Amino acid sequence: EFSDLDLSVLLSGEDLEKLDTLSETRYIDFELEGKQGSLKAESAAELSLRVGGCDLPLIAELRPGIVMFENLGVATDLIARASKPMQADVSRGFFFYHYFEMRSYHRSADNPMERKDPVAVYISTAMALAHALRASLVLDREPYPYEKWLYGFAVKTPTGIKLKNSTEAIVDHMAADSLRFPGSGRENPIRQELRSIRTILIDAARANGIDEPWLTRRWMYINQARGATRDLVW
């Protein structure tokens, strides 16, 4: 009801070059029975590389995709590859990265809370939440979509649903203007909910066999965390 229509046409590099000589854009807008949509010409080879390189939002988008027409089998193969179960090393690598980033943004909100900078608190909190939701999805071996659908996907998974109460509480606290909390930053209710989210993810990781020192001492593993997804293959 709330989405638009996305159609992709997978072309060879040669055909894309021909299209570029005829059109200023690879996006063509249309309307079907009052519903807005876009037709996007894309490189079949590039999409294949992105799937192989663990582009999780693309994989999440392809999984429910429907092949309307093709003569080369490229789209069918891409959807089949995207639909394969997430392997343990991919789950672990992406969880490490997103858990680390969640903790970093969580920490970066502390100082703005003390100095009463609501915009900085808002930005850091939103980023911490986004990484927490992604971490919950990959821990349950599900690829995450792009931001618009992230929360809706997360709360359908065993770990993500455990973040629901704290996530909604943070939204409520923001609506009640806890971004300008008058007391100490340590007492800020947003900070308390972020701490709850951290605890939930640590417990869920350990339940899934991940009990690493970076769960509690993440500052010692900056380089490892930010390179954790670099060489992963879908």
Secondary structure, 3 states (H helix, E strand, C coil): CCCCEEEEEEECHHHHHHHHHHCCCCEEEEEECCEEEEEEEEEHHHHHHHHHCCCHHHHHHHCCCCCCCCCCCHHHHHHHHHCCCCCHHHHHHHHHHHHHHHHHHHHHHHHHHHCCCHHHHHHHHHHHHHHHHHHHHHHCCCCCCCHHHHHHHHCCCCCHHHHHHHHHHHHHHHHCCHHHCCCCHHHCHHHHHHHHHHHHHHHHHHHCCCCCHHHCCHHHHHHHHHCCCCCCCC
